[in-house]
Amino acid sequence: MASSTELCCEIILAILLPPLGVCFRHGCCSLEFFICLVLDNLGYIPGIIYAVYVILSVDRDRYRSDYTQPIIA
């Protein structure tokens, strides 16, 4: 879980540059980053809304384990 200072800085970055705030939280090759990038290109306000939503509500640690587990055939 992120500290309150870290979360505050990410929200400020999400307001100034939405994809950058999402990149710091979820990484540059995540689905959240690409969705935020597309929304930011379509309009600045939808990018901000999505970035703040992703930073506040999507738990990165919950989904990170799905990417690191090997596929067992």
LINBEL-V685820 format. One record per pair of residues at least 4 apart in sequence whose ideal C-beta (glycine too) atoms are under 6 Angstrom apart, sorted by sequence separation. I is the first residue (numbers start at 0). J is the second residue. If there is no record, write none. Layout:
BEGIN
[[I,J] [I,J]]
END
This chain:
BEGIN
[[1,5] [13,17] [18,22] [21,25] [25,29] [52,56] [53,57] [59,63] [1,6] [22,27] [27,32] [25,31] [12,19] [13,20] [25,32] [38,45] [39,46] [12,20] [38,46] [21,31] [22,32] [9,20] [21,32] [35,46] [38,49] [9,23] [21,35] [35,49] [9,24] [35,50] [18,35] [17,35] [18,36] [18,39] [17,39] [31,53] [17,46] [21,50] [17,47] [20,50] [24,54] [21,53] [14,47] [17,50] [25,59] [13,50] [13,51] [13,54] [9,54]]
END
